[in-house]
């Protein structure tokens, strides 16, 4: 079995998940604290990748980062290489595609924190930002874990977006989902089956971890075990 596509997928998922924590936590925090009437528009934009076909999203991302666009031309002038069909392009596309899978669990977790805890912090003179970091964020750990795990798993299984934006370049953009597609196209069903089984087991473990964290399964075990 060729492990290179799987390792590349794990690398991509790790980078994307880290970026989604950096982007998603402040964004979800703003959405939970903001009283702006138009914030529903931001929520709608964040949720778009859930309902858009991956090929549509991938097409618009590809157009947005092409060398003819402002972003693409700026990147080309700065780094001397184009964003499309590169690992960096995959990171950008995957971050946008997986954004709702991080932001929505973060936001739900933030909004589920008992308001009385925040009000107590406000009475003691803490600002909304300080309250968020000292009260809301620590109390939202299960949601933060869920968002990170789901984002990681979602990035591992991407196909349409990564195929359009990254193509199929060995060692650079050929992730595990593209590798499975290649094996099927070449009628190499045994190899495709082995790789698919690994992803199936991985997905099961991911979901088991998410449900365990959310339902606090491990709390039934003694702390000294």
trRosetta pair geometry for C-beta under 8 A, 3 or more apart (Angstrom, degrees):
i j d omega theta_ij theta_ji phi_ij phi_ji
1 191 6.8 159 -110 -144 74 86
1 194 5.7 -122 -92 117 126 138
1 195 6.8 159 -149 -69 117 85
2 5 6.4 60 113 6 103 97
2 179 6.9 -146 81 -153 117 138
3 6 5.3 -63 -161 46 59 113
3 7 5.7 58 144 -24 86 106
4 7 5.8 -58 -143 39 29 109
4 8 6.2 30 157 -20 65 107
4 170 7.2 40 115 -169 144 85
4 171 6.4 -46 177 -87 135 64
4 174 7.6 39 113 86 105 109
5 8 5.6 -56 -146 37 31 112
5 9 6.3 34 154 -22 65 104
5 174 5.3 -75 -101 126 101 87
5 175 5.7 105 -169 178 87 21
5 176 4.5 134 133 -84 103 52
5 178 6.9 -144 -143 65 131 86
5 179 3.8 -150 18 -38 178 142
5 195 7.9 12 79 -141 127 138
6 9 5.6 -52 -149 34 32 113
6 10 6.5 32 152 -18 65 104
6 176 4.8 58 -89 -84 58 123
6 179 7.8 -72 -43 37 67 155
6 195 7.4 -149 -64 -141 112 97
6 198 7.0 -29 -113 118 140 148
7 10 5.6 -51 -148 36 34 112
7 11 6.4 36 152 -19 65 104
8 11 5.6 -52 -149 36 33 113
8 12 6.3 34 152 -19 65 106
8 87 7.9 -118 -161 -114 105 113
8 171 7.4 -176 -77 -146 137 26
8 172 7.9 49 -138 94 143 4
8 173 7.9 176 163 -127 144 10
8 174 6.9 83 60 78 159 59
8 175 5.5 -131 103 -105 107 63
8 176 7.6 170 64 -35 87 73
9 12 5.6 -53 -146 38 31 112
9 13 6.1 30 156 -18 66 107
9 155 7.6 158 -174 127 79 83
9 156 5.2 77 161 -136 117 68
9 175 4.3 100 -81 -163 89 97
9 176 4.3 -46 -26 -2 149 103
9 177 7.4 117 -103 -7 135 78
10 13 5.8 -53 -142 38 29 111
10 14 6.3 32 156 -22 63 106
10 156 7.3 24 -82 -105 52 103
11 14 5.9 -56 -148 34 28 111
11 15 6.5 23 157 -14 64 107
12 15 6.1 -59 -149 38 29 107
12 16 6.1 24 157 -15 66 112
12 87 7.3 -134 -91 -158 97 90
12 90 5.8 -58 -129 130 128 124
12 91 6.6 -144 -144 -85 79 70
12 94 6.2 101 168 4 109 171
12 155 6.1 -157 120 159 94 118
12 175 6.2 -46 16 -103 151 127
13 16 5.8 -57 -141 41 29 109
13 17 6.0 31 160 -22 65 109
13 94 7.9 -109 -92 165 48 147
13 151 7.9 149 -163 126 82 71
13 152 4.7 77 170 -156 114 68
13 153 7.7 65 -148 -55 138 18
13 155 4.1 156 -110 90 78 123
13 156 5.0 1 -73 -59 143 78
14 17 5.9 -54 -144 35 26 110
14 18 6.5 26 156 -18 61 106
14 152 7.3 34 -79 -126 44 104
15 18 5.9 -58 -153 35 29 111
15 19 6.5 26 152 -15 64 108
15 91 5.4 -55 116 -122 129 117
16 19 5.7 -57 -149 39 32 111
16 20 6.2 33 153 -22 67 107
16 91 6.1 -161 -75 -146 81 68
16 94 4.6 -72 -100 115 145 116
16 95 5.2 -154 -141 -77 87 69
16 98 6.0 76 158 42 128 145
16 151 6.7 -150 122 157 100 105
16 152 7.7 154 78 -102 98 50
16 155 4.7 156 67 -105 149 154
17 20 5.6 -54 -145 35 31 112
17 21 6.7 36 154 -21 63 99
17 102 7.8 161 -137 -89 60 130
17 148 5.5 74 -168 -159 112 79
17 151 5.0 139 -108 102 79 115
17 152 4.7 5 -73 -75 138 85
17 155 7.0 -121 -47 8 84 145
18 21 5.9 -51 -156 29 32 111
18 22 6.7 29 149 -15 63 106
19 22 5.5 -57 -152 38 37 112
19 23 6.0 17 157 -3 72 111
19 91 7.1 110 -12 176 155 102
19 95 5.1 -49 103 -113 137 127
20 23 5.9 -58 -133 51 32 99
20 24 4.7 21 172 -14 71 126
20 95 6.3 -168 -66 -142 83 80
20 98 6.2 -69 -80 107 144 108
20 99 6.6 -167 -123 -109 102 52
20 102 4.0 175 168 -45 125 169
20 147 7.5 -151 135 149 121 103
20 148 7.4 162 88 -110 116 62
20 151 5.0 -140 68 -162 167 162
21 24 6.2 -47 -103 46 18 102
21 25 5.7 20 -174 -20 57 114
21 102 7.4 -120 -67 -164 46 138
21 144 7.8 59 -124 -164 99 98
21 148 6.4 17 -71 -95 106 106
22 25 7.3 -42 -127 27 7 102
22 26 7.8 -9 163 4 43 108
23 26 7.0 -81 -168 44 26 97
23 27 6.0 14 155 -13 67 123
23 95 7.2 83 22 -178 152 117
23 99 7.2 -60 108 -124 130 100
23 102 8.0 82 79 94 90 143
24 27 5.6 -65 -141 44 30 111
24 28 5.8 25 165 -15 71 110
24 99 6.7 -180 -86 -153 102 69
24 102 4.0 -77 -106 124 166 120
24 103 4.8 -135 -145 -75 97 70
24 106 5.5 151 149 -6 104 155
24 147 6.6 -173 135 160 150 139
24 151 7.9 -128 -27 -71 161 152
25 28 6.1 -55 -139 41 25 105
25 29 6.1 28 157 -21 61 110
25 106 6.0 -141 -102 -149 52 146
25 137 7.6 45 -167 -120 119 109
25 144 7.3 25 -98 -119 108 106
26 29 5.4 -57 -144 39 30 115
26 30 6.3 33 157 -21 66 103
27 30 5.9 -51 -149 33 29 109
27 31 6.5 28 153 -16 63 107
27 42 8.0 -156 -167 163 100 123
27 46 7.2 149 154 -99 136 139
27 103 5.7 -48 98 -118 119 118
28 31 5.6 -53 -146 38 34 113
28 32 6.3 32 155 -19 66 107
28 102 8.0 -122 -39 129 130 76
28 103 5.0 -179 -69 -154 101 70
28 106 3.6 174 13 110 176 117
28 107 4.2 -132 -149 -65 100 74
28 110 5.9 156 143 -3 103 140
29 32 5.8 -57 -146 37 30 108
29 33 6.2 9 161 -4 66 114
29 106 7.8 -63 -40 152 65 117
29 110 6.3 -172 -100 -117 55 158
29 132 5.3 77 -156 -170 121 142
29 136 7.4 128 -125 102 95 140
29 137 7.8 -12 -94 -74 123 96
30 33 6.1 -70 -142 47 28 98
30 34 5.4 33 165 -35 70 115
31 34 6.1 -42 -122 26 23 113
31 39 6.0 150 -130 175 71 127
31 42 6.7 -149 -94 100 104 125
31 43 6.4 108 -139 -76 133 95
31 103 7.6 73 12 -179 149 110
31 107 5.4 -29 88 -117 129 122
32 107 5.8 -177 -60 -144 99 72
32 110 4.0 -85 -75 118 166 131
32 111 5.3 -146 -128 -65 106 79
32 132 7.9 134 81 -120 119 113
32 136 7.4 155 112 -171 148 152
33 128 5.5 116 -157 169 135 127
33 132 6.5 -55 -58 -76 137 128
34 39 5.0 139 102 -81 132 148
36 39 4.6 113 77 -41 97 96
37 40 7.8 -34 161 6 49 99
38 41 5.2 -16 174 12 82 119
38 42 7.6 87 128 -14 74 90
39 42 5.2 -44 -162 32 57 115
39 43 6.4 60 141 -20 74 99
40 43 5.3 -49 -148 38 40 116
40 44 6.3 46 151 -24 67 101
41 44 5.6 -49 -148 33 32 113
41 45 6.6 33 152 -18 63 103
42 45 5.8 -53 -149 35 33 110
42 46 6.4 33 152 -19 65 106
43 46 5.7 -55 -148 37 31 112
43 47 6.2 21 157 -12 66 112
44 47 5.9 -64 -145 43 28 105
44 48 6.9 57 151 -55 61 85
45 48 5.8 -23 -159 -16 34 118
46 99 5.8 -120 -156 127 79 116
46 100 5.4 131 147 -87 80 82
46 103 5.2 -68 179 74 138 160
46 104 7.8 162 128 -53 120 82
47 50 5.3 -39 -177 19 73 121
47 51 7.1 40 140 -2 87 102
47 100 4.9 93 -112 -113 47 138
47 104 7.3 76 -95 -68 93 120
48 51 6.5 -78 -157 47 39 91
48 52 5.4 27 161 -19 81 119
48 57 7.6 144 127 -97 100 113
48 100 7.7 -180 40 -44 45 131
49 52 5.8 -57 -121 42 32 107
49 57 5.7 57 -117 -105 81 157
49 96 6.6 156 -67 141 137 72
49 97 5.0 162 -153 -144 144 46
49 98 7.5 -81 114 -41 158 17
49 99 6.4 117 15 44 139 91
49 100 5.6 -169 56 6 100 115
50 100 5.2 -76 -41 83 106 159
52 56 5.0 -119 180 78 101 120
52 57 4.8 109 113 -51 132 101
53 56 4.6 91 64 1 88 104
53 57 7.2 -166 89 -2 46 84
53 160 7.1 -97 160 154 76 166
54 57 5.7 -58 -147 42 36 109
54 58 5.8 37 156 -21 70 110
54 97 7.0 37 -128 -135 90 129
54 158 7.4 163 -140 -156 141 84
54 159 7.0 88 109 73 164 70
54 160 2.9 116 103 75 125 131
54 161 4.7 -102 -170 -39 100 80
54 164 7.8 173 140 4 85 125
55 58 5.6 -53 -140 40 29 113
55 59 6.2 37 156 -26 63 103
55 160 4.9 -89 -56 -174 66 123
55 161 7.9 -138 -76 -72 29 50
55 164 6.3 134 -136 -53 60 141
56 59 5.8 -51 -150 30 29 112
56 60 6.7 20 156 -11 62 105
57 60 6.1 -60 -152 39 31 105
57 61 6.3 29 154 -17 67 109
57 93 7.9 125 133 -161 98 91
57 96 7.2 -175 178 117 117 114
57 97 6.2 120 129 -98 147 90
57 160 7.9 89 53 110 96 113
57 161 5.8 -31 93 -98 107 109
58 61 5.7 -56 -145 39 31 111
58 62 6.1 35 156 -23 66 107
58 93 6.6 43 -118 -158 72 133
58 160 5.8 -144 -17 137 140 81
58 161 4.2 -170 -77 -125 103 53
58 162 7.8 -90 -112 -6 127 21
58 163 7.2 7 -156 64 165 69
58 164 3.2 104 147 57 131 141
58 165 5.4 -126 -153 -32 91 91
59 62 5.7 -56 -149 35 28 113
59 63 6.5 26 154 -16 64 105
59 164 6.2 -79 -63 -176 53 150
60 63 5.7 -51 -146 37 34 111
60 64 6.1 34 154 -22 65 108
61 64 5.6 -57 -145 38 31 112
61 65 6.3 3 164 2 67 111
61 92 7.1 162 -168 117 120 101
61 93 4.8 106 148 -109 160 94
61 96 6.4 175 -95 57 128 150
61 161 7.1 44 31 -156 146 98
61 164 7.7 109 61 103 103 116
61 165 5.6 -27 102 -88 121 126
62 65 6.6 -71 -141 48 24 91
62 66 6.4 48 155 -55 62 96
62 84 5.8 63 -144 -110 80 120
62 164 5.6 -102 -43 147 134 100
62 165 5.4 -148 -76 -99 87 69
63 66 5.8 -33 -148 -6 30 119
63 69 6.8 109 151 -57 56 131
64 69 5.6 124 -172 -149 31 172
64 71 6.1 18 157 41 79 136
64 72 7.5 150 129 -34 41 103
65 69 6.4 -74 -92 54 7 137
65 71 5.6 -62 -109 101 59 116
65 72 4.7 117 172 -76 42 98
65 75 7.3 1 -161 21 89 147
65 83 4.1 -88 167 91 119 139
65 84 5.9 150 102 -53 103 78
65 89 6.0 154 122 -127 154 100
65 92 6.6 120 -79 95 151 153
65 165 7.6 48 50 -144 134 106
66 69 5.1 100 57 -3 73 100
66 72 4.8 -102 87 -24 25 173
66 82 7.8 -4 -155 -164 42 119
66 83 7.9 -111 -79 59 18 100
66 84 6.1 14 -100 -28 60 132
67 72 4.8 -118 -81 138 24 118
67 73 5.6 83 -173 -81 56 66
67 76 5.2 45 -123 -43 94 154
67 82 5.3 -61 -60 -115 104 113
67 84 7.9 -89 -24 16 78 110
68 72 6.7 19 40 73 39 134
68 73 7.0 20 -145 -52 6 107
69 72 4.4 83 56 16 91 106
69 73 6.5 -165 82 -7 42 88
70 73 6.1 -59 -141 40 23 105
70 74 6.1 24 159 -19 62 110
71 74 5.9 -59 -148 37 26 110
71 75 6.4 23 156 -16 63 108
71 83 7.5 -16 128 -2 95 157
72 75 5.8 -56 -147 37 30 109
72 76 6.2 31 155 -20 65 108
72 82 6.6 15 -169 -151 101 83
72 83 5.5 -116 -120 24 80 116
72 84 7.3 4 -126 -17 127 93
73 76 5.5 -53 -145 37 33 114
73 77 6.3 31 157 -17 66 105
74 77 5.9 -56 -147 38 29 108
74 78 6.2 23 156 -16 64 113
75 78 5.8 -61 -143 41 29 108
75 79 5.9 -20 176 23 69 111
75 81 8.0 -52 139 81 93 57
75 82 7.4 86 100 -145 109 35
75 83 5.1 44 95 -48 157 108
75 88 8.0 179 -169 118 138 140
76 79 7.1 -72 -124 55 17 76
76 80 7.1 48 -175 -124 52 9
76 81 6.8 -123 -124 89 63 16
76 82 5.4 5 -92 -90 105 60
76 83 7.6 -94 -55 -15 78 78
77 80 8.0 18 -167 -68 13 45
81 86 6.4 112 136 -90 119 150
82 85 7.2 32 96 50 111 89
82 86 6.7 170 93 -22 63 125
82 89 7.9 9 130 -54 72 132
83 86 5.9 -112 -162 40 30 121
83 88 6.0 -92 -134 98 75 104
83 89 4.2 124 163 -82 74 99
83 92 6.9 -5 -172 20 125 147
84 89 5.3 119 -104 -122 23 163
84 165 6.3 -124 -133 -164 72 60
84 166 8.0 -157 -172 -88 55 29
84 167 7.9 78 161 -21 84 108
85 89 6.6 26 19 46 22 151
85 165 7.6 -160 -56 151 44 45
85 166 6.0 109 -119 -160 40 34
85 167 4.4 17 -117 6 98 127
85 169 6.2 94 -177 -21 93 132
85 172 7.8 44 162 121 68 128
85 173 6.2 -99 -159 -17 54 159
86 89 4.6 101 55 3 78 102
86 90 7.2 -136 98 -4 45 85
86 166 7.4 -112 47 -125 22 75
86 172 6.7 -66 -139 173 45 117
86 173 7.0 -138 -146 -61 5 116
87 90 5.4 -50 -153 33 38 116
87 91 6.6 43 148 -23 67 99
87 166 7.6 50 -94 -128 35 117
87 172 5.6 -118 -46 -170 92 68
87 173 6.4 -150 -76 -76 58 72
88 91 5.5 -47 -152 29 36 114
88 92 6.6 35 151 -17 65 102
89 92 5.7 -53 -150 36 34 111
89 93 6.2 28 155 -13 68 109
89 165 5.2 -161 145 162 108 103
89 166 6.1 168 92 -85 106 71
89 173 7.9 -13 67 -101 104 127
90 93 5.9 -59 -143 43 30 107
90 94 5.8 25 161 -16 67 113
90 162 5.7 37 -133 -131 101 91
90 165 6.3 150 -91 105 53 113
90 166 4.4 31 -77 -78 103 129
90 173 5.7 175 -53 -126 132 90
90 175 7.5 148 -155 -41 146 125
91 94 6.0 -59 -140 41 23 107
91 95 6.2 29 158 -25 62 108
92 95 5.9 -56 -149 31 26 112
92 96 6.7 19 157 -12 61 106
92 165 7.8 -142 75 178 92 148
93 96 6.0 -60 -153 39 31 107
93 97 6.1 26 154 -18 67 113
93 161 5.1 175 157 162 117 110
93 162 6.8 158 98 -87 132 53
93 165 4.1 177 -51 30 161 173
93 166 7.3 -134 39 -35 144 93
94 97 5.5 -56 -139 41 33 112
94 98 5.9 13 166 -4 69 114
94 155 5.0 64 -176 -132 124 102
94 158 6.0 -133 -115 -7 96 167
94 161 6.9 145 -83 109 57 131
94 162 6.8 26 -71 -77 100 98
95 98 6.5 -66 -138 47 22 95
95 99 6.5 51 155 -61 59 89
96 99 5.7 -25 -153 -18 30 119
97 154 7.7 -162 122 140 94 114
97 155 7.9 126 83 -100 109 70
97 158 6.4 83 110 -117 152 133
97 161 4.8 -98 -76 -26 151 175
98 101 5.0 -60 -168 42 70 117
98 102 6.4 60 138 -17 87 102
98 151 4.7 99 162 -147 125 82
98 154 4.9 146 -119 95 104 125
98 155 5.3 -31 -60 -64 151 88
98 158 7.8 -84 -56 -64 103 126
99 102 6.2 -70 -158 39 33 102
99 103 5.8 16 161 -11 74 117
100 103 5.7 -60 -127 46 35 104
100 104 5.4 31 178 -20 73 113
101 104 6.9 -33 -115 33 18 106
101 105 7.4 12 170 -3 46 108
101 147 7.0 145 136 -152 59 67
101 150 4.8 -140 172 125 106 109
101 151 5.0 154 102 -84 107 66
101 154 4.9 103 53 -8 177 160
102 105 6.8 -72 -160 42 27 99
102 106 6.2 23 154 -17 66 117
102 147 4.3 82 -147 175 55 106
102 148 6.9 53 -122 -76 98 41
102 150 7.3 -176 -76 77 53 98
102 151 4.5 19 -65 -66 99 134
103 106 5.6 -63 -148 41 31 114
103 107 5.9 29 159 -21 70 110
103 147 7.4 122 -19 -143 15 132
104 107 5.7 -52 -139 37 29 110
104 108 6.3 29 161 -17 63 106
104 147 7.5 166 64 -108 57 104
105 108 5.8 -54 -141 38 31 110
105 109 6.2 31 159 -19 65 109
105 143 5.0 178 158 -166 83 80
105 144 7.8 168 121 -77 106 18
105 146 4.5 -142 -169 100 148 109
105 147 3.7 -167 72 -69 120 87
105 150 6.5 134 -19 26 146 139
106 109 6.0 -65 -154 38 26 109
106 110 6.3 24 154 -19 65 108
106 140 7.2 63 -154 158 59 136
106 143 5.8 129 -110 141 30 110
106 144 6.4 54 -107 -95 82 61
106 147 4.9 12 -45 -55 81 164
107 110 5.7 -54 -145 35 31 110
107 111 6.2 22 160 -13 66 110
108 111 6.0 -61 -144 42 28 106
108 112 6.2 27 157 -24 64 112
108 143 6.1 -169 79 -129 81 131
109 112 5.8 -58 -146 32 29 111
109 113 7.5 47 153 -39 59 89
109 140 3.9 107 139 -154 113 99
109 142 6.5 -175 -122 77 127 75
109 143 2.1 -106 -57 -6 147 165
109 144 6.7 -124 84 -32 165 62
109 146 7.5 159 -54 40 130 119
109 147 7.7 -103 0 -25 132 116
110 113 6.2 -39 -169 0 37 113
110 132 7.8 4 -145 -143 119 93
110 136 5.5 38 -143 175 83 121
110 140 5.4 -4 -76 -95 55 151
110 143 7.2 -128 -26 89 58 158
112 140 7.7 126 57 -108 93 87
112 143 7.5 153 34 -51 123 139
113 117 6.3 -83 162 54 100 129
113 118 6.9 92 115 -37 116 108
113 135 7.2 123 168 136 144 88
113 136 5.0 -161 27 -128 169 73
113 139 4.7 98 -119 99 112 135
113 140 6.2 -63 -57 -61 116 92
114 117 4.9 90 81 -7 94 102
114 118 7.8 -177 100 0 56 82
114 139 7.8 -104 22 -178 80 159
115 118 5.6 -56 -158 39 47 110
115 119 6.0 47 147 -21 75 106
116 119 5.4 -52 -141 39 35 113
116 120 6.2 43 156 -25 66 101
117 120 5.8 -51 -152 30 29 113
117 121 6.8 27 150 -16 61 103
117 135 5.2 169 141 -174 108 124
117 136 7.9 150 100 -72 119 59
117 139 6.9 99 96 -44 166 159
118 121 5.7 -55 -155 35 36 111
118 122 6.4 36 149 -20 68 104
118 131 5.2 81 -144 169 80 134
118 135 5.7 162 -90 105 62 146
118 136 6.5 27 -83 -60 109 99
119 122 5.5 -51 -147 35 36 113
119 123 6.4 40 153 -22 66 102
120 123 5.7 -50 -149 32 32 113
120 124 6.6 25 152 -13 63 107
121 124 5.7 -61 -151 41 33 108
121 126 4.1 -43 165 47 93 138
121 130 7.4 -160 166 106 124 92
121 131 4.2 140 105 -114 142 101
121 134 6.8 153 -131 83 143 113
121 135 5.1 -116 -39 -36 150 146
122 125 7.8 103 -179 -29 31 8
122 126 6.1 -86 -84 63 34 79
122 128 7.6 17 -94 -78 105 62
122 131 6.3 -12 -59 -71 75 148
126 130 4.4 -128 -168 94 95 118
126 131 4.8 122 121 -63 122 83
126 134 6.8 -106 -148 49 149 135
126 135 7.8 119 108 -16 160 121
127 130 4.7 92 51 12 80 101
127 131 6.7 -140 93 -7 39 89
128 131 5.6 -54 -145 37 29 114
128 132 6.4 37 153 -27 63 103
129 132 5.6 -51 -153 28 31 114
129 133 6.7 16 156 -8 64 106
130 133 6.1 -62 -148 43 33 102
130 134 5.8 4 164 3 71 119
131 134 6.3 -69 -130 51 24 93
131 135 5.0 -25 -173 27 68 122
131 136 6.5 62 135 -13 75 101
132 135 7.2 -48 -91 53 9 81
132 136 4.7 -36 -142 41 50 127
132 137 6.2 66 153 -32 63 96
133 136 7.6 8 -27 50 16 86
133 137 5.3 1 -137 6 35 137
134 137 7.5 53 -8 37 13 102
134 138 7.3 -13 178 -1 30 116
135 138 7.0 -78 -159 38 14 98
135 139 6.5 -4 161 -5 56 120
136 139 6.0 -74 -151 45 27 106
136 140 6.0 17 159 -19 67 120
137 140 5.9 -68 -144 38 27 109
137 144 7.8 49 -163 -56 72 140
138 141 6.6 -7 -173 -42 41 102
140 143 4.7 -49 -178 46 87 116
140 144 5.7 94 121 -29 88 98
141 144 5.5 -57 -144 36 34 113
141 145 6.3 34 158 -19 68 103
142 145 5.7 -55 -149 36 32 110
142 146 6.2 33 154 -20 66 107
142 213 5.1 163 -141 152 87 99
142 214 5.8 122 174 -97 126 51
142 216 7.8 -63 -93 -64 140 83
143 146 5.5 -51 -143 37 33 113
143 147 6.2 33 158 -18 66 105
144 147 5.9 -52 -145 37 28 110
144 148 6.4 26 157 -15 62 109
145 148 5.9 -62 -150 40 28 109
145 149 6.1 23 158 -16 67 111
145 209 8.0 -118 156 147 113 102
145 210 7.8 177 121 -114 92 60
145 213 5.0 -128 97 -165 138 163
146 149 6.0 -60 -143 40 26 107
146 150 6.1 21 162 -14 65 111
146 210 5.3 83 -125 -142 82 94
146 213 6.3 -161 -62 87 84 132
146 214 6.2 54 -78 -63 131 104
147 150 6.1 -58 -141 41 25 107
147 151 6.1 26 159 -20 63 110
148 151 5.8 -57 -146 37 27 111
148 152 6.3 29 156 -21 63 107
149 152 5.7 -54 -149 34 30 113
149 153 6.4 23 156 -12 65 108
149 206 5.7 164 171 -162 103 89
149 209 5.8 -151 -142 97 155 121
149 210 5.4 -164 94 -74 140 94
149 213 7.9 157 0 13 149 147
150 153 5.8 -57 -144 42 31 107
150 154 5.9 32 157 -22 67 110
150 206 7.6 126 -90 163 43 117
150 210 6.6 66 -59 -98 89 141
151 154 5.7 -54 -140 38 28 111
151 155 6.3 29 158 -20 63 106
152 155 6.1 -59 -153 34 26 109
152 156 6.7 30 150 -23 62 105
152 206 7.3 -157 86 -127 102 128
153 156 5.6 -50 -152 29 35 116
153 157 6.6 14 158 -5 66 110
153 202 7.5 172 -124 135 92 95
153 203 6.1 106 -160 -119 121 69
153 206 4.2 108 -80 177 137 166
153 207 7.8 97 -126 -49 173 69
154 157 6.2 -70 -151 45 30 100
154 158 7.0 55 150 -55 64 89
155 158 5.8 -26 -154 -14 37 117
156 176 7.0 -4 -175 45 78 127
156 177 7.9 132 149 -38 51 104
156 199 7.0 174 141 -134 115 98
156 202 6.9 -105 142 124 161 140
157 177 6.2 97 -164 -73 39 128
157 199 6.8 116 -94 -169 89 125
157 203 7.2 47 -61 -86 131 119
158 161 5.5 -52 -174 51 119 103
158 162 4.9 106 118 -16 112 115
158 175 7.3 27 71 88 90 155
158 177 6.2 -150 83 16 42 154
159 162 6.5 -77 -146 43 14 100
159 163 6.0 11 164 -20 60 115
159 177 4.3 -123 -87 149 84 139
159 178 7.1 155 -136 -64 72 62
159 181 7.1 120 -148 -45 116 131
160 163 5.9 -60 -146 34 23 110
160 164 6.5 14 162 -12 62 109
161 164 6.1 -63 -151 39 28 105
161 165 6.0 0 165 4 68 116
162 165 6.3 -65 -131 52 28 95
162 166 4.8 -18 -175 25 70 126
162 173 7.0 176 177 -178 93 93
162 175 5.6 -29 157 23 158 133
162 177 6.9 110 57 62 135 121
162 178 6.7 -112 110 -43 115 114
163 166 6.9 -49 -92 56 12 83
163 167 7.1 56 -168 -107 45 17
163 168 7.1 10 -135 -55 76 89
163 178 6.1 153 -88 -96 87 105
163 181 7.8 7 -91 33 131 167
166 169 7.2 -117 163 22 81 97
166 172 7.7 -173 -171 121 101 83
166 173 3.3 -176 171 -161 107 127
166 175 7.4 55 94 -10 157 104
166 178 7.9 -111 92 -47 116 151
167 173 5.4 72 64 93 73 146
168 173 6.7 -110 -96 96 13 100
168 174 5.4 54 -163 -94 60 91
168 178 5.4 -172 -112 178 89 135
168 182 7.0 134 -157 -70 134 120
169 172 4.2 -23 105 60 116 114
169 173 4.5 61 41 33 92 98
169 174 6.1 -143 72 -30 34 87
170 174 5.0 -9 -97 10 43 142
171 174 7.1 27 2 32 33 105
173 178 7.6 44 131 12 74 165
174 178 5.1 -126 -150 91 62 130
174 179 5.9 87 163 -64 98 85
174 182 7.7 1 -153 -22 117 144
175 178 5.4 93 54 14 64 103
175 179 7.1 -118 108 -9 33 95
176 179 5.2 -52 -146 34 36 118
176 180 6.6 41 155 -22 67 98
176 195 6.3 -171 -169 -177 99 117
176 199 6.6 162 131 -72 135 120
177 180 5.8 -47 -152 30 34 111
177 181 6.7 36 149 -18 62 104
178 181 5.5 -53 -153 36 36 115
178 182 6.4 40 149 -23 67 103
179 182 5.6 -51 -149 33 33 114
179 183 6.6 33 153 -19 64 103
179 195 6.3 -134 107 -158 112 165
180 183 5.8 -54 -151 34 33 111
180 184 6.5 31 153 -17 66 105
180 192 5.2 94 -155 -143 73 85
180 195 5.2 -154 -86 99 91 130
180 196 5.9 95 -130 -66 134 86
180 199 7.7 -48 -56 -4 145 145
181 184 5.9 -57 -150 37 31 109
181 185 6.3 31 153 -19 65 108
182 185 5.7 -56 -148 37 31 112
182 186 6.2 17 157 -8 66 111
183 186 5.9 -65 -146 46 29 103
183 188 4.2 -89 -162 76 81 105
183 189 7.4 142 144 -84 100 22
183 191 4.6 -137 -141 92 138 106
183 192 3.8 179 104 -64 126 90
183 195 6.9 146 9 22 155 136
184 187 7.5 34 -177 -79 33 26
184 188 7.5 -88 -61 54 22 66
184 189 7.0 58 -112 -96 62 65
184 192 5.0 83 -60 -103 75 159
188 191 4.4 -6 145 33 112 117
188 192 6.1 129 98 -21 74 92
189 192 5.4 -57 -142 43 35 113
189 193 5.9 40 156 -26 68 106
190 193 5.7 -54 -148 34 28 113
190 194 6.6 28 154 -19 62 103
191 194 5.9 -50 -149 32 33 110
191 195 6.5 26 156 -12 64 107
192 195 6.0 -60 -148 42 30 107
192 196 6.0 30 155 -20 66 112
193 196 5.7 -55 -141 39 29 111
193 197 6.2 34 157 -25 64 104
194 197 5.8 -52 -150 30 29 113
194 198 6.9 31 151 -19 61 101
195 198 5.8 -51 -156 30 35 113
195 199 6.7 30 150 -13 65 105
196 199 5.7 -57 -151 40 36 110
196 200 6.2 42 149 -25 68 105
197 200 5.4 -50 -145 33 33 116
197 201 6.4 31 157 -15 65 103
198 201 6.0 -56 -150 38 29 107
198 202 6.2 31 152 -20 64 110
199 202 5.4 -53 -143 39 32 115
199 203 6.2 35 157 -22 66 105
200 203 5.9 -54 -148 34 27 109
200 204 6.5 28 153 -19 62 105
201 204 5.7 -53 -149 34 33 113
201 205 6.5 33 154 -18 65 104
202 205 5.9 -56 -152 36 31 110
202 206 6.4 34 151 -21 65 106
203 206 5.5 -52 -148 34 33 115
203 207 6.4 29 156 -15 66 105
204 207 6.0 -58 -148 39 30 106
204 208 6.2 32 153 -21 65 108
205 208 5.6 -55 -146 36 31 114
205 209 6.4 33 154 -21 65 103
206 209 5.9 -56 -154 33 29 110
206 210 6.6 28 151 -18 64 106
207 210 5.5 -52 -147 35 36 113
207 211 6.3 29 157 -13 68 106
208 211 6.1 -57 -146 41 29 105
208 212 6.1 31 155 -22 64 110
209 212 5.6 -57 -145 37 28 113
209 213 6.3 27 158 -18 65 106
210 213 6.1 -58 -150 36 27 107
210 214 6.3 17 158 -12 64 112
211 214 5.8 -59 -141 43 31 107
211 215 5.8 5 168 3 69 116
211 217 7.5 49 121 -31 77 126
212 215 6.5 -69 -136 51 21 92
212 216 7.9 91 167 -84 52 5
212 217 4.3 -69 -143 26 75 125
212 218 6.5 56 173 -27 107 91
213 216 7.5 17 -178 -72 28 46
216 219 4.3 12 157 -9 102 125
217 220 6.7 -46 176 11 49 107
218 221 5.7 -44 -170 24 63 112
221 225 5.1 -94 168 49 108 141
222 225 4.8 106 68 -22 86 102
